[in-house]
Amino acid sequence: MADYGKDYMANNADPKNIQDLTAFVQTLLQQMQDKFQNMSDQMGNRIDDLEKNIADLMTQAGVDERA
């Protein structure tokens, strides 16, 4: 998270007024939301892959999933 603030501050200097501060906070929150969404999507994909692999292993072992 600290990198977002550093990037903003390097490009735009210190916020001089409420509009600059508002823009900074909105940008920071959007970047955090995008990163969280990306991480959430990746985790969902990993869980889906894990479930598929478990089902494949159960099939190979001859285990009935309904048991």
Phi, psi and omega in degrees: 000324183298331180297325180299313179296320179297315180299314181296313183295323180294324183273331189236005183061191181288142175299129184264341182211179184296327179293318178296317180295319178298316179298318179300312182295318179297317179296315180298314179295321178295317179296320178294318179297317178298317180294317178298316179298317179298315178296320179296316178298316179298318179296318177300318178295321179294319179295317178300316179297319179297315178299319179295316180296320178296317178298319178297317179295320178295320178296315180297327180276353179077024180270134178277124182295338183281350184287000000 
